[in-house]
Amino acid sequence: MNHIALRRALAWLSLSVGLSGAVPAAFASPITLDTTWLDANGRLTLTTDARQTLALTGIDMSVGGKATTLGEGVFNLPISQITADVKLLPPSLTMQLAQAKGSSLDFANTLTQAKASLTDLSMDFNSHLVYGDVLSAAGKSRLSLFTFDVTAPLTFSLKGGISVNMTLGNLHFTDEGATSFVRALGVPDFLAPVLQQVDFGAIDARVVPWFRTAVVASVPEPSSGLLWALGLAMAALMVRKRAGSGARRNALHMALPGAHR
């Protein structure tokens, strides 16, 4: 067994042991699984409307903690824990809760210099609400922030371990989420209802029986223009080096005895 197959087997074995200890043969009550060591991620993709709305209100967005930026308006939030109902006979899985502890969505008002963060998000599949801590100069409070719909239903596979995929879309601020957000950032209160009308995007959740690896942004390939310019620069450097070598050889030749004969 090569090292890749061994890693996959160990991850699946750990997951299986965790489930077998909590799941009876035919029926399962909710179980909670720590996924900090699994390849478990929630990819948040903002809509164009969301990005434009934030820009028009002078709000910059970034991420912090364990979250990473994958592209313009695309962020990865590692899923740290899931709670689910698992039934073995017949096989079925129902998600109850997913958490992204240690990650934050950070916002800064470029007009007022106010800052706020939405941290430790948790997705409740019973209420279809995203909860989180709102951190600002006013303090910290835990609120329901967004509503969501399951736009791509949960699919799971037992092949090679338990794999889970689903998409949460139509992210909209709740009443208390929008109100807290605008006040934390010093935005006029009348914009709270406007923010509630904006679809902020979707979260693609994926959990696979594999040890976690870093999720990084793809590196764009150099453009043809850049490669052409780089080629010219290299060619010029080579010509310069050759010219310099020729000049040194001529100088050495002129300095040798009898060179002027």
MARKOLZA-476685 format. One record per residue (C-alpha): x, y, z negated; residue in three letters. Coordinates in nm, 4 decimals. Layout:
<rs>
+----------+----------+----------+------+
:        X :        Y :        Z : resn :
+----------+----------+----------+------+
:        X :        Y :        Z :  Ala :
...
+----------+----------+----------+------+
</rs>
This chain:
<rs>
+----------+----------+----------+------+
:        X :        Y :        Z : resn :
+----------+----------+----------+------+
:   0.0000 :   0.0000 :   0.0000 :  Met :
:   0.1493 :   0.3354 :   0.1028 :  Asn :
:   0.1536 :   0.6351 :  -0.1315 :  His :
:  -0.1472 :   0.8022 :   0.0362 :  Ile :
:  -0.3633 :   0.4918 :  -0.0036 :  Ala :
:  -0.2426 :   0.4575 :  -0.3624 :  Leu :
:  -0.3429 :   0.8159 :  -0.4469 :  Arg :
:  -0.6880 :   0.7605 :  -0.2987 :  Arg :
:  -0.7289 :   0.4329 :  -0.4876 :  Ala :
:  -0.6292 :   0.5949 :  -0.8165 :  Leu :
:  -0.8724 :   0.8826 :  -0.7659 :  Ala :
:  -1.1552 :   0.6439 :  -0.6801 :  Trp :
:  -1.0681 :   0.4180 :  -0.9745 :  Leu :
:  -1.0779 :   0.7119 :  -1.2162 :  Ser :
:  -1.4118 :   0.8283 :  -1.0755 :  Leu :
:  -1.5552 :   0.4774 :  -1.0866 :  Ser :
:  -1.4507 :   0.4243 :  -1.4482 :  Val :
:  -1.6096 :   0.7563 :  -1.5448 :  Gly :
:  -1.9357 :   0.6622 :  -1.3784 :  Leu :
:  -1.9487 :   0.2985 :  -1.4885 :  Ser :
:  -1.9155 :   0.3997 :  -1.8518 :  Gly :
:  -2.2177 :   0.6261 :  -1.8302 :  Ala :
:  -2.4478 :   0.4601 :  -1.5763 :  Val :
:  -2.6583 :   0.1515 :  -1.6558 :  Pro :
:  -2.6995 :  -0.1123 :  -1.3892 :  Ala :
:  -3.0210 :   0.0156 :  -1.2337 :  Ala :
:  -3.1110 :   0.3515 :  -1.3902 :  Phe :
:  -2.9060 :   0.6604 :  -1.4694 :  Ala :
:  -2.9652 :   0.9595 :  -1.6909 :  Ser :
:  -2.7716 :   1.2794 :  -1.6091 :  Pro :
:  -2.3947 :   1.2418 :  -1.6354 :  Ile :
:  -2.1288 :   1.5122 :  -1.6331 :  Thr :
:  -1.8033 :   1.4637 :  -1.4463 :  Leu :
:  -1.4887 :   1.6748 :  -1.4734 :  Asp :
:  -1.3802 :   1.7459 :  -1.1154 :  Thr :
:  -1.0842 :   1.9726 :  -1.1827 :  Thr :
:  -0.8523 :   1.6968 :  -1.0583 :  Trp :
:  -1.0686 :   1.6008 :  -0.7587 :  Leu :
:  -1.0838 :   1.7586 :  -0.4152 :  Asp :
:  -1.3990 :   1.9500 :  -0.5106 :  Ala :
:  -1.4596 :   2.2926 :  -0.3611 :  Asn :
:  -1.7309 :   2.5452 :  -0.2890 :  Gly :
:  -1.6607 :   2.7583 :   0.0176 :  Arg :
:  -1.8421 :   3.0920 :   0.0010 :  Leu :
:  -1.9001 :   3.2586 :   0.3378 :  Thr :
:  -2.0455 :   3.6098 :   0.3331 :  Leu :
:  -2.2848 :   3.7176 :   0.6046 :  Thr :
:  -2.2055 :   4.0116 :   0.8291 :  Thr :
:  -2.4904 :   4.2012 :   0.6608 :  Asp :
:  -2.3338 :   4.1442 :   0.3194 :  Ala :
:  -1.9908 :   4.2650 :   0.4297 :  Arg :
:  -2.1358 :   4.5737 :   0.5982 :  Gln :
:  -2.3566 :   4.6573 :   0.2989 :  Thr :
:  -2.0614 :   4.6401 :   0.0603 :  Leu :
:  -1.8514 :   4.8526 :   0.2955 :  Ala :
:  -2.1239 :   5.1183 :   0.3312 :  Leu :
:  -2.1555 :   5.1478 :  -0.0463 :  Thr :
:  -1.7784 :   5.1840 :  -0.0839 :  Gly :
:  -1.7296 :   4.8478 :  -0.2551 :  Ile :
:  -1.4228 :   4.6329 :  -0.1920 :  Asp :
:  -1.4428 :   4.2597 :  -0.2668 :  Met :
:  -1.1675 :   4.0151 :  -0.3539 :  Ser :
:  -1.1318 :   3.6998 :  -0.5630 :  Val :
:  -0.9301 :   3.6099 :  -0.8696 :  Gly :
:  -0.8345 :   3.3237 :  -1.0974 :  Gly :
:  -0.8426 :   2.9887 :  -0.9190 :  Lys :
:  -1.0371 :   3.1250 :  -0.6222 :  Ala :
:  -0.8581 :   3.1922 :  -0.2937 :  Thr :
:  -0.9284 :   3.3948 :   0.0187 :  Thr :
:  -0.9527 :   3.1835 :   0.3349 :  Leu :
:  -1.0401 :   3.4560 :   0.5823 :  Gly :
:  -1.2480 :   3.7699 :   0.6255 :  Glu :
:  -1.5463 :   3.7210 :   0.3979 :  Gly :
:  -1.4597 :   3.3548 :   0.3317 :  Val :
:  -1.3500 :   3.2390 :  -0.0142 :  Phe :
:  -1.2838 :   2.9052 :  -0.1813 :  Asn :
:  -1.4109 :   2.8433 :  -0.5350 :  Leu :
:  -1.2799 :   2.5170 :  -0.6852 :  Pro :
:  -1.5619 :   2.3174 :  -0.8460 :  Ile :
:  -1.4559 :   2.2249 :  -1.1975 :  Ser :
:  -1.7529 :   2.0171 :  -1.3148 :  Gln :
:  -2.0704 :   1.8573 :  -1.1808 :  Ile :
:  -2.3747 :   1.7086 :  -1.3509 :  Thr :
:  -2.5878 :   1.4626 :  -1.1564 :  Ala :
:  -2.8429 :   1.1857 :  -1.1819 :  Asp :
:  -2.6906 :   0.8684 :  -1.0393 :  Val :
:  -2.8952 :   0.5579 :  -0.9677 :  Lys :
:  -2.7226 :   0.2447 :  -0.8433 :  Leu :
:  -3.0230 :   0.0300 :  -0.7448 :  Leu :
:  -3.1144 :   0.1596 :  -0.4960 :  Pro :
:  -2.8201 :   0.3992 :  -0.4594 :  Pro :
:  -2.9223 :   0.7614 :  -0.5052 :  Ser :
:  -2.7694 :   1.0804 :  -0.6381 :  Leu :
:  -2.9412 :   1.4022 :  -0.7429 :  Thr :
:  -2.7345 :   1.7093 :  -0.8254 :  Met :
:  -2.8272 :   1.8998 :  -1.1394 :  Gln :
:  -2.5449 :   2.1471 :  -1.1950 :  Leu :
:  -2.2106 :   2.2486 :  -1.0426 :  Ala :
:  -1.9651 :   2.4821 :  -1.2102 :  Gln :
:  -1.6690 :   2.6850 :  -1.0864 :  Ala :
:  -1.4896 :   2.7776 :  -1.4062 :  Lys :
:  -1.1761 :   2.9885 :  -1.3865 :  Gly :
:  -1.2725 :   3.1648 :  -1.0619 :  Ser :
:  -1.3996 :   3.5177 :  -1.0159 :  Ser :
:  -1.5521 :   3.7398 :  -0.7501 :  Leu :
:  -1.3977 :   4.0827 :  -0.8038 :  Asp :
:  -1.5496 :   4.4126 :  -0.6900 :  Phe :
:  -1.4133 :   4.7675 :  -0.6949 :  Ala :
:  -1.6016 :   5.0885 :  -0.6183 :  Asn :
:  -1.3616 :   5.2985 :  -0.4127 :  Thr :
:  -1.5660 :   5.6132 :  -0.4867 :  Leu :
:  -1.5946 :   5.5887 :  -0.8662 :  Thr :
:  -1.2976 :   5.3539 :  -0.9305 :  Gln :
:  -1.5311 :   5.1333 :  -1.1369 :  Ala :
:  -1.4606 :   4.7598 :  -1.1356 :  Lys :
:  -1.6646 :   4.4491 :  -1.2115 :  Ala :
:  -1.6178 :   4.0737 :  -1.1821 :  Ser :
:  -1.8603 :   3.7813 :  -1.1526 :  Leu :
:  -1.6872 :   3.4889 :  -1.3212 :  Thr :
:  -1.7395 :   3.1245 :  -1.4179 :  Asp :
:  -2.0255 :   3.0699 :  -1.1749 :  Leu :
:  -2.2616 :   2.7762 :  -1.2212 :  Ser :
:  -2.5233 :   2.6549 :  -0.9721 :  Met :
:  -2.8423 :   2.5168 :  -1.1267 :  Asp :
:  -3.0182 :   2.2911 :  -0.8746 :  Phe :
:  -3.3359 :   2.2674 :  -1.0803 :  Asn :
:  -3.4024 :   2.6420 :  -1.0922 :  Ser :
:  -3.2114 :   2.7242 :  -0.7705 :  His :
:  -3.0210 :   2.9948 :  -0.9550 :  Leu :
:  -2.6532 :   3.0871 :  -0.9706 :  Val :
:  -2.5503 :   3.1992 :  -1.3188 :  Tyr :
:  -2.2331 :   3.3822 :  -1.4100 :  Gly :
:  -2.0578 :   3.6216 :  -1.6461 :  Asp :
:  -2.0570 :   3.9881 :  -1.5473 :  Val :
:  -1.7378 :   4.1552 :  -1.6692 :  Leu :
:  -1.7105 :   4.5334 :  -1.6594 :  Ser :
:  -1.6089 :   4.8311 :  -1.8701 :  Ala :
:  -1.9413 :   4.7925 :  -2.0523 :  Ala :
:  -1.8510 :   4.4416 :  -2.1715 :  Gly :
:  -1.9508 :   4.0879 :  -2.0806 :  Lys :
:  -2.2922 :   3.9317 :  -2.0270 :  Ser :
:  -2.4117 :   3.6042 :  -1.8751 :  Arg :
:  -2.6997 :   3.6404 :  -1.6307 :  Leu :
:  -2.8794 :   3.4760 :  -1.3440 :  Ser :
:  -2.7064 :   3.6417 :  -1.0489 :  Leu :
:  -2.8360 :   3.4859 :  -0.7289 :  Phe :
:  -3.1193 :   3.2714 :  -0.6018 :  Thr :
:  -3.0452 :   3.0089 :  -0.3359 :  Phe :
:  -3.2009 :   2.7463 :  -0.1117 :  Asp :
:  -3.0516 :   2.4090 :  -0.0230 :  Val :
:  -3.0144 :   2.4715 :   0.3503 :  Thr :
:  -2.8229 :   2.1488 :   0.4218 :  Ala :
:  -2.9532 :   1.8693 :   0.1972 :  Pro :
:  -2.7234 :   1.6628 :  -0.0165 :  Leu :
:  -2.5556 :   1.3717 :   0.1557 :  Thr :
:  -2.3349 :   1.1221 :  -0.0184 :  Phe :
:  -2.1344 :   0.8172 :   0.0715 :  Ser :
:  -1.9973 :   0.5279 :  -0.1303 :  Leu :
:  -1.7394 :   0.4377 :   0.1324 :  Lys :
:  -1.3978 :   0.4683 :  -0.0281 :  Gly :
:  -1.5593 :   0.6339 :  -0.3310 :  Gly :
:  -1.8387 :   0.8809 :  -0.3902 :  Ile :
:  -1.8352 :   1.1761 :  -0.1492 :  Ser :
:  -2.0865 :   1.4590 :  -0.1838 :  Val :
:  -2.1678 :   1.7338 :   0.0673 :  Asn :
:  -2.4360 :   2.0018 :   0.0645 :  Met :
:  -2.4912 :   2.3668 :   0.1573 :  Thr :
:  -2.6557 :   2.6369 :  -0.0502 :  Leu :
:  -2.7802 :   2.9245 :   0.1626 :  Gly :
:  -2.9948 :   3.2374 :   0.1462 :  Asn :
:  -2.8035 :   3.3822 :  -0.1476 :  Leu :
:  -2.9966 :   3.6820 :  -0.2813 :  His :
:  -2.9414 :   3.8877 :  -0.5948 :  Phe :
:  -3.1936 :   3.8343 :  -0.8727 :  Thr :
:  -3.3560 :   4.1391 :  -1.0353 :  Asp :
:  -3.1238 :   4.1333 :  -1.3346 :  Glu :
:  -2.8252 :   4.0423 :  -1.1185 :  Gly :
:  -2.8711 :   4.3385 :  -0.8835 :  Ala :
:  -2.9383 :   4.5817 :  -1.1692 :  Thr :
:  -2.6331 :   4.4693 :  -1.3655 :  Ser :
:  -2.4165 :   4.4773 :  -1.0513 :  Phe :
:  -2.4979 :   4.8360 :  -0.9507 :  Val :
:  -2.4671 :   4.9696 :  -1.3045 :  Arg :
:  -2.1334 :   4.7972 :  -1.3627 :  Ala :
:  -1.9953 :   4.9555 :  -1.0447 :  Leu :
:  -2.1509 :   5.2990 :  -1.0892 :  Gly :
:  -2.3770 :   5.2609 :  -0.7857 :  Val :
:  -2.7135 :   5.4491 :  -0.7896 :  Pro :
:  -2.9932 :   5.2365 :  -0.9349 :  Asp :
:  -3.2155 :   5.2843 :  -0.6295 :  Phe :
:  -2.9741 :   5.0644 :  -0.4321 :  Leu :
:  -3.0510 :   4.7589 :  -0.6483 :  Ala :
:  -3.3679 :   4.6668 :  -0.4517 :  Pro :
:  -3.1747 :   4.7192 :  -0.1285 :  Val :
:  -2.9070 :   4.4714 :  -0.2390 :  Leu :
:  -3.1767 :   4.2179 :  -0.3231 :  Gln :
:  -3.2910 :   4.2196 :   0.0391 :  Gln :
:  -2.9441 :   4.1277 :   0.1662 :  Val :
:  -2.8618 :   3.7628 :   0.2360 :  Asp :
:  -2.5133 :   3.7311 :   0.0906 :  Phe :
:  -2.4322 :   3.4052 :   0.2659 :  Gly :
:  -2.3841 :   3.0382 :   0.1877 :  Ala :
:  -2.1796 :   2.8044 :  -0.0294 :  Ile :
:  -2.0641 :   2.4796 :   0.1282 :  Asp :
:  -2.0056 :   2.2379 :  -0.1609 :  Ala :
:  -1.7911 :   1.9316 :  -0.1051 :  Arg :
:  -1.6635 :   1.6711 :  -0.3502 :  Val :
:  -1.4515 :   1.3772 :  -0.2344 :  Val :
:  -1.2689 :   1.0993 :  -0.4274 :  Pro :
:  -0.9243 :   1.2449 :  -0.3678 :  Trp :
:  -0.6813 :   1.4327 :  -0.5857 :  Phe :
:  -0.7070 :   1.8091 :  -0.5470 :  Arg :
:  -0.4751 :   1.9830 :  -0.3048 :  Thr :
:  -0.4313 :   2.3540 :  -0.2490 :  Ala :
:  -0.6792 :   2.5131 :  -0.0092 :  Val :
:  -0.5032 :   2.7800 :   0.1918 :  Val :
:  -0.5982 :   3.0131 :   0.4716 :  Ala :
:  -0.5041 :   2.9043 :   0.8204 :  Ser :
:  -0.2051 :   3.0896 :   0.9648 :  Val :
:  -0.2907 :   3.2448 :   1.3032 :  Pro :
:  -0.0645 :   3.1546 :   1.5930 :  Glu :
:   0.1504 :   3.4409 :   1.7279 :  Pro :
:  -0.0099 :   3.6214 :   2.0201 :  Ser :
:   0.1423 :   3.5918 :   2.3677 :  Ser :
:   0.2362 :   3.9610 :   2.3506 :  Gly :
:   0.4240 :   3.9076 :   2.0257 :  Leu :
:   0.6063 :   3.6054 :   2.1672 :  Leu :
:   0.6976 :   3.8053 :   2.4802 :  Trp :
:   0.8337 :   4.0922 :   2.2702 :  Ala :
:   1.0252 :   3.8483 :   2.0522 :  Leu :
:   1.1740 :   3.6892 :   2.3648 :  Gly :
:   1.2907 :   4.0276 :   2.4945 :  Leu :
:   1.4475 :   4.1089 :   2.1600 :  Ala :
:   1.6328 :   3.7768 :   2.1538 :  Met :
:   1.7515 :   3.8257 :   2.5127 :  Ala :
:   1.8746 :   4.1782 :   2.4324 :  Ala :
:   2.0581 :   4.0467 :   2.1280 :  Leu :
:   2.2306 :   3.7784 :   2.3361 :  Met :
:   2.3336 :   4.0325 :   2.6002 :  Val :
:   2.4678 :   4.2593 :   2.3278 :  Arg :
:   2.6656 :   3.9757 :   2.1710 :  Lys :
:   2.8099 :   3.8758 :   2.5088 :  Arg :
:   2.9009 :   4.2355 :   2.5878 :  Ala :
:   3.0672 :   4.2685 :   2.2491 :  Gly :
:   3.2622 :   3.9464 :   2.3004 :  Ser :
:   3.3767 :   4.0654 :   2.6460 :  Gly :
:   3.4937 :   4.3993 :   2.5099 :  Ala :
:   3.6889 :   4.2278 :   2.2318 :  Arg :
:   3.8569 :   3.9964 :   2.4849 :  Arg :
:   3.9558 :   4.2941 :   2.7043 :  Asn :
:   4.0938 :   4.4814 :   2.4041 :  Ala :
:   4.2965 :   4.1772 :   2.2991 :  Leu :
:   4.4272 :   4.1303 :   2.6518 :  His :
:   4.5393 :   4.4939 :   2.6734 :  Met :
:   4.7150 :   4.4644 :   2.3388 :  Ala :
:   4.9268 :   4.1628 :   2.4435 :  Leu :
:   5.2857 :   4.2229 :   2.5571 :  Pro :
:   5.3087 :   4.2570 :   2.9360 :  Gly :
:   4.9367 :   4.3184 :   2.9718 :  Ala :
:   5.0069 :   4.6451 :   3.1626 :  His :
:   5.2461 :   4.4929 :   3.4127 :  Arg :
+----------+----------+----------+------+
</rs>
